[in-house]
């Protein structure tokens, strides 16, 4: 039996260091240093710090690796995120009707003995004009009033409302690297030139410019879109989904706040544009703003004009950073003794912030599927690949739903997104079923889904999808009880506004508390 004793992660950044910390903490929690986790990163490859938005799973991951929340907030320039506000997705700017909706992270209220509220909202039980998210959760109101999802006295990574974070990706990676040293991760500062294979086609070692050959039992490719190991050395092909999700370019700006005490949005704002959408993310000292667009429908010069128009005069003199990507994935994230985590394995355009969540998933699956014997890798690889591909396909369906349900027909980009040929058959089938019944948990396979039924419901009905439930009205006899729940949620929302601090105030307080604890 040949036991796995060493794992080498190639590439730093968020993916590399998050995976390294999770593996080191989880694998060695019971038997210290039973598996050595090492990481090699180049001093010559810079880290992007345009601003990252995350998924609520990040709280569990940061807690699992033992990173103090206040230290994280200070080190990563982090703030809180309670969901996503969508602007101008349903219809063009200026058209009659609502111009925005909210996708909160909290699930719809469901107290013991009370009915599920979605059918009763569809049947008109909530107050007139109240959106689904506003009717079934208090979080929309809390977020849009600039409140934080928790209070200073709440435990790390816990609070009344489900939440994630925004942070500077470069700062986050450095914070993880510092934390990783306490977990026993061995860091090599070197540039990997190539990987050399053994007689079985597995990686024998990687060759670095500064340190020569580095070897391990298992190699984790965190080299980003380059996919230096999984793509170049292992020749695992990339499966593009550009036929479904068109955006493949972005231009990003770092925009300072006009004043030091300017409000910080406690959510991501995604505003639909002529050939894509802009993200707007509030960090502690600045906003990260970018325009994600389709190169088939626009060009770089026009993209810069769109993002500068969105930002206004504050964009004057700021350098716009261009980014190139493609939505898709490798059907084999794991081949032989090489596992891709993060962008090396695939990427889904940044709407709904799945990038880091997929890093978390990859690290989780690798940790808990890892066999003790190197000879058992193929069966584990098959399971890993099957689960990752299924997760990607379901995410792509969810993201495409945002586009294909739009009523916008004002530009070719939005027209093309409603072409049935660009909508996966799995999504078309679900949407057809949901014409006559709302989404149900039975529509989803829990272990393969990143987005739970509530998220599908928030976006589906935020995009004003029509489910005709009137013929089934007699199946929902608890209208009076549902109406009491709707009213109660509105009342509790007022109390929550009084109980929760202003977002910036909380972030600054927690950061002060961390700095006060530092020696000297």
DOMISE-172579 format. One record per residue (C-alpha): y, x, z; residue in three letters. Coordinates in Angstrom, 3 decimals. Layout:
! DOMISE-172579
<koldo <Y, X, Z>, ALA>
...
***
This chain:
! DOMISE-172579
<koldo <0.000, 0.000, 0.000>, UNK>
<koldo <3.404, 1.387, -1.031>, UNK>
<koldo <6.044, -0.071, 1.273>, UNK>
<koldo <9.645, -0.647, 0.138>, UNK>
<koldo <11.632, 1.818, 2.196>, UNK>
<koldo <14.906, 2.275, 0.347>, UNK>
<koldo <17.226, -0.013, -1.631>, UNK>
<koldo <20.026, 1.515, -3.678>, UNK>
<koldo <22.949, -0.694, -4.656>, UNK>
<koldo <24.820, 0.616, -7.690>, UNK>
<koldo <28.452, -0.493, -7.706>, UNK>
<koldo <30.865, -1.360, -4.920>, UNK>
<koldo <33.451, -4.093, -5.025>, UNK>
<koldo <32.872, -7.513, -3.533>, UNK>
<koldo <29.393, -7.943, -5.000>, UNK>
<koldo <28.091, -4.530, -4.016>, UNK>
<koldo <29.415, -4.439, -0.481>, UNK>
<koldo <28.666, -8.078, 0.320>, UNK>
<koldo <25.089, -7.658, -0.884>, UNK>
<koldo <24.743, -4.358, 0.984>, UNK>
<koldo <26.017, -5.807, 4.254>, UNK>
<koldo <23.811, -8.873, 4.014>, UNK>
<koldo <20.692, -6.861, 3.179>, UNK>
<koldo <21.327, -4.251, 5.869>, UNK>
<koldo <21.969, -6.845, 8.557>, UNK>
<koldo <19.108, -9.190, 7.652>, UNK>
<koldo <16.408, -6.659, 6.832>, UNK>
<koldo <17.030, -4.439, 9.849>, UNK>
<koldo <17.884, -7.049, 12.480>, UNK>
<koldo <14.438, -6.911, 14.139>, UNK>
<koldo <13.324, -3.375, 13.270>, UNK>
<koldo <16.373, -1.098, 12.966>, UNK>
<koldo <16.414, 1.014, 9.790>, UNK>
<koldo <13.020, -0.271, 8.643>, UNK>
<koldo <14.581, -0.368, 5.163>, UNK>
<koldo <17.385, 2.030, 4.293>, UNK>
<koldo <20.214, 0.390, 2.351>, UNK>
<koldo <22.361, 2.779, 0.326>, UNK>
<koldo <25.288, 2.165, -2.009>, UNK>
<koldo <26.767, 4.370, -4.698>, UNK>
<koldo <30.216, 3.663, -6.103>, UNK>
<koldo <32.643, 5.562, -8.266>, UNK>
<koldo <36.057, 6.717, -7.147>, UNK>
<koldo <37.190, 6.348, -10.769>, UNK>
<koldo <36.499, 2.628, -11.230>, UNK>
<koldo <39.285, 0.529, -9.748>, UNK>
<koldo <38.898, -2.830, -8.031>, UNK>
<koldo <40.718, -5.935, -9.207>, UNK>
<koldo <42.823, -7.677, -6.563>, UNK>
<koldo <44.084, -10.696, -8.490>, UNK>
<koldo <43.025, -13.052, -5.712>, UNK>
<koldo <39.653, -14.661, -5.124>, UNK>
<koldo <38.746, -18.193, -4.163>, UNK>
<koldo <35.446, -18.834, -2.428>, UNK>
<koldo <32.922, -21.554, -1.634>, UNK>
<koldo <32.236, -22.835, 1.929>, UNK>
<koldo <28.971, -20.873, 2.066>, UNK>
<koldo <31.070, -17.728, 2.597>, UNK>
<koldo <31.566, -18.721, 6.238>, UNK>
<koldo <27.850, -18.560, 6.948>, UNK>
<koldo <27.539, -15.269, 5.097>, UNK>
<koldo <30.400, -13.561, 6.937>, UNK>
<koldo <29.051, -14.849, 10.239>, UNK>
<koldo <25.549, -13.627, 9.373>, UNK>
<koldo <26.739, -10.062, 8.718>, UNK>
<koldo <28.648, -10.057, 12.004>, UNK>
<koldo <32.189, -9.683, 10.643>, UNK>
<koldo <34.821, -10.944, 13.104>, UNK>
<koldo <36.908, -13.701, 11.501>, UNK>
<koldo <40.253, -12.295, 12.643>, UNK>
<koldo <39.359, -8.851, 11.358>, UNK>
<koldo <38.418, -10.439, 8.052>, UNK>
<koldo <41.722, -12.331, 7.807>, UNK>
<koldo <43.743, -9.167, 8.422>, UNK>
<koldo <41.671, -6.819, 6.266>, UNK>
<koldo <41.278, -9.107, 3.261>, UNK>
<koldo <44.783, -10.656, 3.325>, UNK>
<koldo <42.842, -13.907, 3.633>, UNK>
<koldo <43.904, -17.530, 4.004>, UNK>
<koldo <42.057, -20.847, 4.279>, UNK>
<koldo <40.877, -23.051, 1.434>, UNK>
<koldo <39.949, -26.705, 1.968>, UNK>
<koldo <39.204, -27.688, -1.602>, UNK>
<koldo <40.749, -27.837, -5.067>, UNK>
<koldo <43.652, -29.915, -6.293>, UNK>
<koldo <43.350, -30.790, -9.982>, UNK>
<koldo <46.614, -31.422, -11.834>, UNK>
<koldo <46.857, -32.955, -15.338>, UNK>
<koldo <43.093, -32.922, -15.912>, UNK>
<koldo <42.667, -36.650, -16.451>, UNK>
<koldo <45.604, -37.159, -18.842>, UNK>
<koldo <48.436, -35.101, -20.368>, UNK>
<koldo <51.612, -34.416, -18.367>, UNK>
<koldo <53.960, -37.387, -18.398>, UNK>
<koldo <51.322, -39.971, -19.342>, UNK>
<koldo <51.161, -43.137, -17.189>, UNK>
<koldo <48.751, -42.905, -14.272>, UNK>
<koldo <47.909, -40.444, -11.512>, UNK>
<koldo <48.529, -36.826, -12.429>, UNK>
<koldo <46.223, -35.200, -9.855>, UNK>
<koldo <43.149, -35.593, -7.670>, UNK>
<koldo <41.561, -33.594, -4.868>, UNK>
<koldo <38.050, -32.191, -4.443>, UNK>
<koldo <37.722, -31.671, -0.665>, UNK>
<koldo <34.980, -29.621, 0.963>, UNK>
<koldo <34.233, -32.195, 3.675>, UNK>
<koldo <31.603, -34.800, 2.872>, UNK>
<koldo <32.412, -38.536, 2.922>, UNK>
<koldo <32.524, -40.106, 6.370>, UNK>
<koldo <29.204, -41.614, 7.399>, UNK>
<koldo <28.971, -42.602, 11.054>, UNK>
<koldo <25.725, -43.851, 12.557>, UNK>
<koldo <25.242, -47.501, 11.708>, UNK>
<koldo <27.956, -47.577, 9.056>, UNK>
<koldo <27.209, -48.089, 5.357>, UNK>
<koldo <27.561, -45.460, 2.654>, UNK>
<koldo <31.135, -45.909, 1.490>, UNK>
<koldo <30.950, -45.003, -2.209>, UNK>
<koldo <29.511, -48.344, -3.442>, UNK>
<koldo <32.115, -50.259, -1.455>, UNK>
<koldo <34.917, -48.096, -2.839>, UNK>
<koldo <33.621, -48.827, -6.349>, UNK>
<koldo <33.643, -52.536, -5.501>, UNK>
<koldo <37.286, -52.412, -4.411>, UNK>
<koldo <36.815, -52.306, -0.637>, UNK>
<koldo <39.393, -49.576, 0.027>, UNK>
<koldo <43.147, -50.056, 0.011>, UNK>
<koldo <44.561, -50.566, -3.472>, UNK>
<koldo <45.232, -47.351, -5.336>, UNK>
<koldo <43.433, -45.124, -2.829>, UNK>
<koldo <41.409, -42.428, -4.578>, UNK>
<koldo <37.789, -41.898, -3.615>, UNK>
<koldo <38.521, -38.625, -1.797>, UNK>
<koldo <41.472, -40.150, 0.067>, UNK>
<koldo <39.420, -43.208, 1.024>, UNK>
<koldo <36.346, -41.462, 2.449>, UNK>
<koldo <37.681, -38.292, 4.091>, UNK>
<koldo <40.778, -37.175, 5.968>, UNK>
<koldo <40.763, -33.729, 4.378>, UNK>
<koldo <42.855, -34.589, 1.327>, UNK>
<koldo <45.706, -35.711, 3.551>, UNK>
<koldo <45.364, -32.752, 5.912>, UNK>
<koldo <45.367, -30.211, 3.077>, UNK>
<koldo <48.161, -31.761, 1.074>, UNK>
<koldo <50.339, -31.822, 4.211>, UNK>
<koldo <49.861, -28.060, 4.544>, UNK>
<koldo <47.664, -28.115, 7.629>, UNK>
<koldo <44.891, -25.654, 8.435>, UNK>
<koldo <41.256, -26.814, 8.679>, UNK>
<koldo <40.874, -25.521, 12.233>, UNK>
<koldo <42.742, -24.536, 15.391>, UNK>
<koldo <43.227, -21.112, 16.939>, UNK>
<koldo <40.824, -21.925, 19.788>, UNK>
<koldo <37.942, -22.906, 17.519>, UNK>
<koldo <35.047, -20.401, 17.287>, UNK>
<koldo <34.851, -17.966, 14.393>, UNK>
<koldo <34.066, -19.657, 11.077>, UNK>
<koldo <34.033, -23.119, 12.663>, UNK>
<koldo <36.499, -25.990, 12.698>, UNK>
<koldo <36.911, -29.750, 12.281>, UNK>
<koldo <37.017, -29.536, 8.475>, UNK>
<koldo <34.703, -27.709, 6.102>, UNK>
<koldo <36.499, -24.805, 4.474>, UNK>
<koldo <36.319, -21.541, 2.575>, UNK>
<koldo <38.874, -18.764, 2.028>, UNK>
<koldo <41.240, -17.155, -0.432>, UNK>
<koldo <41.575, -13.364, -0.283>, UNK>
<koldo <42.510, -10.218, -2.167>, UNK>
<koldo <39.242, -9.012, -3.691>, UNK>
<koldo <40.085, -5.305, -3.469>, UNK>
<koldo <41.112, -5.618, 0.194>, UNK>
<koldo <37.973, -7.634, 0.940>, UNK>
<koldo <35.729, -4.958, -0.576>, UNK>
<koldo <37.384, -2.264, 1.545>, UNK>
<koldo <36.938, -4.380, 4.682>, UNK>
<koldo <33.252, -4.873, 3.889>, UNK>
<koldo <32.838, -1.143, 3.269>, UNK>
<koldo <34.280, -0.387, 6.704>, UNK>
<koldo <32.019, -2.991, 8.297>, UNK>
<koldo <29.043, -1.675, 6.361>, UNK>
<koldo <29.213, 1.679, 8.097>, UNK>
<koldo <28.451, -0.071, 11.395>, UNK>
<koldo <25.354, -1.606, 9.811>, UNK>
<koldo <23.893, 1.767, 8.871>, UNK>
<koldo <24.627, 1.575, 5.141>, UNK>
<koldo <24.696, 5.027, 3.577>, UNK>
<koldo <27.517, 5.365, 1.056>, UNK>
<koldo <27.521, 7.755, -1.901>, UNK>
<koldo <30.815, 8.362, -3.665>, UNK>
<koldo <29.731, 9.221, -7.198>, UNK>
<koldo <29.822, 7.968, -10.771>, UNK>
<koldo <26.493, 6.789, -12.173>, UNK>
<koldo <26.074, 8.099, -15.719>, UNK>
<koldo <22.712, 6.566, -16.578>, UNK>
<koldo <19.364, 5.397, -15.294>, UNK>
<koldo <16.136, 7.153, -16.255>, UNK>
<koldo <12.887, 5.196, -16.509>, UNK>
<koldo <9.351, 6.093, -15.501>, UNK>
<koldo <6.226, 5.709, -17.618>, UNK>
<koldo <5.955, 2.012, -16.673>, UNK>
<koldo <9.506, 1.149, -17.755>, UNK>
<koldo <10.859, 0.899, -14.209>, UNK>
<koldo <13.834, 2.898, -12.963>, UNK>
<koldo <12.751, 6.314, -11.698>, UNK>
<koldo <16.245, 7.335, -10.577>, UNK>
<koldo <19.908, 7.095, -11.498>, UNK>
<koldo <21.854, 10.170, -12.524>, UNK>
<koldo <25.346, 10.687, -11.104>, UNK>
<koldo <28.064, 13.085, -12.207>, UNK>
<koldo <28.775, 14.451, -8.755>, UNK>
<koldo <25.479, 14.221, -6.846>, UNK>
<koldo <22.780, 14.471, -9.505>, UNK>
<koldo <19.795, 12.118, -9.211>, UNK>
<koldo <19.554, 9.337, -6.621>, UNK>
<koldo <16.269, 7.491, -6.191>, UNK>
<koldo <15.057, 4.387, -4.382>, UNK>
<koldo <12.229, 1.863, -4.364>, UNK>
<koldo <14.467, -0.966, -5.540>, UNK>
<koldo <17.782, -0.848, -7.425>, UNK>
<koldo <20.439, -3.557, -7.182>, UNK>
<koldo <22.849, -3.679, -10.111>, UNK>
<koldo <26.346, -4.631, -8.915>, UNK>
<koldo <28.183, -2.934, -11.795>, UNK>
<koldo <29.942, -6.113, -12.858>, UNK>
<koldo <30.168, -7.294, -16.439>, UNK>
<koldo <28.973, -3.869, -17.628>, UNK>
<koldo <25.476, -4.567, -16.322>, UNK>
<koldo <24.814, -0.830, -16.475>, UNK>
<koldo <21.280, -1.020, -15.094>, UNK>
<koldo <19.987, -4.502, -15.915>, UNK>
<koldo <21.561, -4.593, -19.381>, UNK>
<koldo <21.721, -1.025, -20.590>, UNK>
<koldo <18.675, 0.534, -18.947>, UNK>
<koldo <16.388, -2.477, -18.498>, UNK>
<koldo <17.485, -4.271, -21.676>, UNK>
<koldo <17.577, -7.748, -20.115>, UNK>
<koldo <19.472, -9.861, -22.688>, UNK>
<koldo <22.519, -11.973, -21.884>, UNK>
<koldo <22.256, -15.709, -22.631>, UNK>
<koldo <25.705, -16.976, -23.590>, UNK>
<koldo <26.795, -20.540, -22.737>, UNK>
<koldo <30.035, -20.274, -24.685>, UNK>
<koldo <28.873, -23.305, -26.671>, UNK>
<koldo <29.381, -25.405, -23.517>, UNK>
<koldo <32.234, -23.730, -21.638>, UNK>
<koldo <34.869, -22.412, -24.009>, UNK>
<koldo <37.264, -20.415, -21.839>, UNK>
<koldo <36.666, -16.668, -22.116>, UNK>
<koldo <39.990, -14.976, -21.397>, UNK>
<koldo <42.527, -14.912, -18.600>, UNK>
<koldo <45.904, -13.424, -17.826>, UNK>
<koldo <46.841, -12.952, -14.171>, UNK>
<koldo <50.010, -12.311, -12.149>, UNK>
<koldo <50.669, -11.357, -8.540>, UNK>
<koldo <53.697, -13.409, -7.506>, UNK>
<koldo <55.555, -12.627, -4.247>, UNK>
<koldo <56.721, -15.517, -2.072>, UNK>
<koldo <60.468, -16.190, -2.224>, UNK>
<koldo <60.617, -15.965, 1.581>, UNK>
<koldo <58.396, -14.414, 4.246>, UNK>
<koldo <57.756, -17.811, 5.829>, UNK>
<koldo <57.078, -19.720, 2.599>, UNK>
<koldo <54.279, -22.290, 2.972>, UNK>
<koldo <50.788, -21.211, 1.962>, UNK>
<koldo <48.721, -23.749, 0.037>, UNK>
<koldo <45.506, -24.433, 1.994>, UNK>
<koldo <43.679, -25.193, -1.259>, UNK>
<koldo <43.365, -23.902, -4.815>, UNK>
<koldo <45.588, -25.640, -7.346>, UNK>
<koldo <44.053, -25.890, -10.815>, UNK>
<koldo <46.493, -27.195, -13.424>, UNK>
<koldo <45.193, -28.122, -16.880>, UNK>
<koldo <47.037, -26.500, -19.779>, UNK>
<koldo <46.927, -26.758, -23.558>, UNK>
<koldo <43.918, -24.422, -24.011>, UNK>
<koldo <42.535, -24.027, -20.495>, UNK>
<koldo <43.947, -24.138, -16.982>, UNK>
<koldo <45.975, -22.138, -14.462>, UNK>
<koldo <44.788, -21.151, -11.010>, UNK>
<koldo <47.263, -20.907, -8.135>, UNK>
<koldo <45.962, -19.233, -4.964>, UNK>
<koldo <48.027, -18.599, -1.844>, UNK>
<koldo <47.435, -15.346, 0.031>, UNK>
<koldo <49.422, -14.147, 3.028>, UNK>
<koldo <52.146, -12.201, 1.210>, UNK>
<koldo <51.851, -13.493, -2.340>, UNK>
<koldo <50.292, -15.952, -4.724>, UNK>
<koldo <47.584, -15.059, -7.196>, UNK>
<koldo <48.259, -17.011, -10.398>, UNK>
<koldo <46.400, -16.855, -13.676>, UNK>
<koldo <45.800, -18.727, -16.896>, UNK>
<koldo <42.190, -19.120, -18.001>, UNK>
<koldo <42.016, -19.956, -21.702>, UNK>
<koldo <39.816, -20.153, -24.773>, UNK>
<koldo <40.329, -17.424, -27.379>, UNK>
<koldo <39.164, -19.928, -30.009>, UNK>
<koldo <42.139, -22.135, -29.190>, UNK>
<koldo <44.862, -19.682, -28.197>, UNK>
<koldo <45.814, -15.998, -28.249>, UNK>
<koldo <47.000, -13.447, -25.722>, UNK>
<koldo <50.680, -13.787, -26.524>, UNK>
<koldo <50.646, -17.554, -26.149>, UNK>
<koldo <48.631, -17.229, -22.916>, UNK>
<koldo <51.329, -15.017, -21.400>, UNK>
<koldo <53.952, -17.577, -22.378>, UNK>
<koldo <51.972, -20.377, -20.730>, UNK>
<koldo <51.448, -18.568, -17.414>, UNK>
<koldo <55.062, -17.380, -17.262>, UNK>
<koldo <56.270, -20.896, -17.952>, UNK>
<koldo <54.076, -22.128, -15.093>, UNK>
<koldo <55.412, -19.526, -12.647>, UNK>
<koldo <59.036, -19.829, -13.734>, UNK>
<koldo <61.760, -17.215, -13.007>, UNK>
<koldo <59.575, -15.565, -10.331>, UNK>
<koldo <57.447, -14.141, -13.169>, UNK>
<koldo <60.324, -12.078, -14.548>, UNK>
<koldo <59.492, -8.394, -14.405>, UNK>
<koldo <55.887, -8.934, -13.303>, UNK>
<koldo <53.070, -7.303, -15.219>, UNK>
<koldo <50.421, -9.684, -16.589>, UNK>
<koldo <46.854, -8.409, -16.237>, UNK>
<koldo <44.506, -9.419, -19.099>, UNK>
<koldo <40.858, -10.279, -18.315>, UNK>
<koldo <37.918, -10.875, -20.652>, UNK>
<koldo <34.643, -12.591, -19.771>, UNK>
<koldo <31.981, -14.906, -21.147>, UNK>
<koldo <30.101, -17.697, -19.413>, UNK>
<koldo <26.381, -17.112, -19.406>, UNK>
<koldo <23.576, -15.342, -17.568>, UNK>
<koldo <20.535, -13.153, -17.941>, UNK>
<koldo <17.331, -15.144, -17.842>, UNK>
<koldo <15.830, -12.104, -16.125>, UNK>
<koldo <18.120, -11.129, -13.290>, UNK>
<koldo <15.187, -9.173, -11.884>, UNK>
<koldo <13.184, -6.902, -14.194>, UNK>
<koldo <10.689, -4.351, -12.874>, UNK>
<koldo <12.401, -2.711, -9.869>, UNK>
<koldo <15.953, -3.661, -10.837>, UNK>
<koldo <17.799, -6.753, -9.562>, UNK>
<koldo <21.207, -7.853, -10.832>, UNK>
<koldo <23.585, -9.491, -8.346>, UNK>
<koldo <27.021, -10.792, -9.225>, UNK>
<koldo <28.629, -10.371, -12.635>, UNK>
<koldo <25.870, -8.033, -13.793>, UNK>
<koldo <23.516, -11.029, -13.756>, UNK>
<koldo <25.862, -13.681, -15.086>, UNK>
<koldo <29.175, -15.406, -14.814>, UNK>
<koldo <30.452, -18.962, -14.835>, UNK>
<koldo <34.143, -19.395, -15.556>, UNK>
<koldo <36.157, -19.442, -12.310>, UNK>
<koldo <36.712, -23.194, -11.987>, UNK>
<koldo <35.152, -24.283, -8.635>, UNK>
<koldo <34.886, -20.656, -7.435>, UNK>
<koldo <31.187, -19.989, -7.917>, UNK>
<koldo <31.382, -16.212, -8.512>, UNK>
<koldo <31.094, -14.951, -4.949>, UNK>
<koldo <28.815, -17.845, -3.991>, UNK>
<koldo <26.351, -16.591, -6.625>, UNK>
<koldo <26.559, -13.123, -5.054>, UNK>
<koldo <25.712, -14.702, -1.715>, UNK>
<koldo <22.798, -16.561, -3.262>, UNK>
<koldo <21.446, -13.441, -4.943>, UNK>
<koldo <21.592, -11.469, -1.702>, UNK>
<koldo <19.960, -14.336, 0.214>, UNK>
<koldo <17.099, -14.761, -2.257>, UNK>
<koldo <16.491, -11.016, -2.477>, UNK>
<koldo <16.394, -10.701, 1.295>, UNK>
<koldo <14.024, -13.582, 1.940>, UNK>
<koldo <11.756, -13.161, -1.099>, UNK>
<koldo <11.436, -9.379, -0.822>, UNK>
<koldo <7.769, -8.365, -0.555>, UNK>
<koldo <6.674, -5.554, 1.705>, UNK>
<koldo <4.694, -3.836, -1.060>, UNK>
<koldo <6.276, -2.434, -4.231>, UNK>
<koldo <3.203, -3.568, -6.124>, UNK>
<koldo <4.069, -7.233, -5.557>, UNK>
<koldo <7.454, -7.184, -7.302>, UNK>
<koldo <6.561, -9.172, -10.454>, UNK>
<koldo <5.676, -12.446, -8.746>, UNK>
<koldo <8.781, -12.176, -6.599>, UNK>
<koldo <10.892, -11.420, -9.670>, UNK>
<koldo <9.565, -14.512, -11.438>, UNK>
<koldo <10.516, -16.752, -8.515>, UNK>
<koldo <13.940, -15.118, -8.178>, UNK>
<koldo <14.670, -15.514, -11.891>, UNK>
<koldo <13.544, -19.126, -11.988>, UNK>
<koldo <15.789, -20.077, -9.083>, UNK>
<koldo <18.835, -18.190, -10.356>, UNK>
<koldo <18.606, -19.633, -13.873>, UNK>
<koldo <18.205, -23.169, -12.528>, UNK>
<koldo <21.253, -22.666, -10.308>, UNK>
<koldo <23.330, -21.401, -13.240>, UNK>
<koldo <22.353, -24.332, -15.449>, UNK>
<koldo <23.282, -26.878, -12.801>, UNK>
<koldo <26.616, -25.181, -12.119>, UNK>
<koldo <27.419, -25.162, -15.827>, UNK>
<koldo <26.689, -28.894, -16.025>, UNK>
<koldo <29.035, -29.512, -13.080>, UNK>
<koldo <31.864, -27.443, -14.554>, UNK>
<koldo <31.484, -29.043, -17.976>, UNK>
<koldo <31.855, -32.475, -16.371>, UNK>
<koldo <35.458, -31.589, -15.464>, UNK>
<koldo <36.264, -31.056, -19.134>, UNK>
<koldo <34.218, -33.641, -20.994>, UNK>
<koldo <35.431, -36.588, -18.888>, UNK>
<koldo <39.093, -35.851, -19.555>, UNK>
<koldo <41.132, -38.486, -21.373>, UNK>
<koldo <43.289, -35.728, -22.884>, UNK>
<koldo <43.341, -35.571, -26.683>, UNK>
<koldo <46.669, -33.766, -27.032>, UNK>
<koldo <45.296, -30.391, -28.178>, UNK>
<koldo <42.202, -29.179, -30.079>, UNK>
<koldo <40.840, -27.591, -26.882>, UNK>
<koldo <40.562, -30.935, -25.107>, UNK>
<koldo <39.267, -32.717, -28.200>, UNK>
<koldo <36.535, -30.127, -28.657>, UNK>
<koldo <35.475, -30.423, -25.019>, UNK>
<koldo <34.542, -34.076, -25.534>, UNK>
<koldo <32.330, -33.308, -28.540>, UNK>
<koldo <28.839, -34.519, -27.546>, UNK>
<koldo <27.360, -31.408, -29.157>, UNK>
<koldo <29.038, -29.282, -26.457>, UNK>
<koldo <27.685, -31.369, -23.550>, UNK>
<koldo <24.238, -30.322, -22.233>, UNK>
<koldo <21.571, -33.010, -22.560>, UNK>
<koldo <20.951, -32.887, -18.811>, UNK>
<koldo <24.593, -33.780, -18.124>, UNK>
<koldo <24.674, -36.496, -20.800>, UNK>
<koldo <21.595, -38.082, -19.206>, UNK>
<koldo <23.124, -38.092, -15.739>, UNK>
<koldo <26.420, -39.531, -16.941>, UNK>
<koldo <24.582, -42.315, -18.765>, UNK>
<koldo <22.732, -43.250, -15.565>, UNK>
<koldo <25.906, -43.158, -13.512>, UNK>
<koldo <27.492, -45.819, -15.700>, UNK>
<koldo <25.405, -48.352, -13.803>, UNK>
<koldo <24.860, -46.697, -10.419>, UNK>
<koldo <26.669, -43.987, -8.440>, UNK>
<koldo <25.243, -40.470, -8.019>, UNK>
<koldo <22.560, -40.308, -5.344>, UNK>
<koldo <20.943, -37.436, -3.503>, UNK>
<koldo <17.731, -38.145, -5.436>, UNK>
<koldo <19.531, -36.922, -8.577>, UNK>
<koldo <19.660, -33.421, -7.122>, UNK>
<koldo <17.060, -30.795, -6.171>, UNK>
<koldo <18.549, -29.332, -2.999>, UNK>
<koldo <17.293, -25.735, -3.293>, UNK>
<koldo <18.570, -25.457, -6.860>, UNK>
<koldo <22.010, -27.016, -6.385>, UNK>
<koldo <25.224, -25.295, -5.408>, UNK>
<koldo <27.175, -28.547, -5.470>, UNK>
<koldo <25.937, -31.376, -3.303>, UNK>
<koldo <26.183, -35.062, -4.325>, UNK>
<koldo <29.592, -35.459, -2.646>, UNK>
<koldo <31.144, -32.828, -4.923>, UNK>
<koldo <29.825, -34.569, -8.015>, UNK>
<koldo <31.232, -37.840, -6.677>, UNK>
<koldo <34.674, -36.401, -5.897>, UNK>
<koldo <35.056, -34.955, -9.386>, UNK>
<koldo <33.381, -37.827, -11.223>, UNK>
<koldo <35.681, -40.435, -9.738>, UNK>
<koldo <38.679, -38.126, -9.545>, UNK>
<koldo <38.336, -37.954, -13.333>, UNK>
<koldo <38.369, -41.783, -13.278>, UNK>
<koldo <34.817, -42.250, -14.476>, UNK>
<koldo <33.815, -45.923, -14.450>, UNK>
<koldo <30.579, -47.000, -12.761>, UNK>
<koldo <30.055, -50.705, -13.308>, UNK>
<koldo <28.636, -51.911, -10.008>, UNK>
<koldo <29.799, -55.519, -10.120>, UNK>
<koldo <26.416, -56.881, -11.316>, UNK>
<koldo <24.883, -55.280, -8.181>, UNK>
<koldo <27.477, -56.609, -5.706>, UNK>
<koldo <24.896, -58.709, -3.846>, UNK>
<koldo <22.995, -55.508, -3.008>, UNK>
<koldo <25.943, -54.391, -0.853>, UNK>
<koldo <26.475, -57.044, 1.828>, UNK>
<koldo <28.361, -54.850, 4.353>, UNK>
<koldo <31.832, -55.023, 2.817>, UNK>
<koldo <33.528, -55.955, 6.101>, UNK>
<koldo <31.981, -52.974, 7.910>, UNK>
<koldo <32.955, -50.657, 5.059>, UNK>
<koldo <36.538, -51.896, 5.149>, UNK>
<koldo <36.711, -51.138, 8.852>, UNK>
<koldo <35.517, -47.604, 8.106>, UNK>
<koldo <38.127, -47.141, 5.384>, UNK>
<koldo <40.855, -48.254, 7.802>, UNK>
<koldo <39.539, -46.031, 10.578>, UNK>
<koldo <39.602, -42.956, 8.298>, UNK>
<koldo <43.264, -43.577, 7.533>, UNK>
<koldo <44.094, -43.873, 11.239>, UNK>
<koldo <42.170, -40.740, 12.169>, UNK>
<koldo <43.958, -38.891, 9.403>, UNK>
<koldo <47.250, -39.435, 11.219>, UNK>
<koldo <45.778, -37.967, 14.409>, UNK>
<koldo <44.396, -34.973, 12.520>, UNK>
<koldo <47.873, -34.158, 11.183>, UNK>
<koldo <49.157, -33.990, 14.756>, UNK>
<koldo <46.206, -31.956, 16.025>, UNK>
<koldo <45.980, -29.265, 13.341>, UNK>
<koldo <48.469, -26.378, 12.963>, UNK>
<koldo <50.507, -25.539, 9.892>, UNK>
<koldo <48.398, -23.298, 7.673>, UNK>
<koldo <50.668, -20.239, 7.672>, UNK>
<koldo <51.220, -20.514, 11.420>, UNK>
<koldo <47.489, -20.400, 12.130>, UNK>
<koldo <46.833, -17.473, 9.802>, UNK>
<koldo <49.674, -15.438, 11.309>, UNK>
<koldo <48.583, -16.242, 14.860>, UNK>
<koldo <44.989, -15.145, 14.261>, UNK>
<koldo <46.178, -11.960, 12.568>, UNK>
<koldo <48.460, -11.160, 15.511>, UNK>
<koldo <45.573, -11.704, 17.908>, UNK>
<koldo <43.413, -9.237, 15.996>, UNK>
<koldo <46.113, -6.575, 15.885>, UNK>
<koldo <46.727, -6.995, 19.616>, UNK>
<koldo <43.088, -6.118, 20.266>, UNK>
<koldo <43.270, -2.817, 18.377>, UNK>
<koldo <43.367, 0.338, 20.517>, UNK>
<koldo <46.737, 2.065, 20.870>, UNK>
***
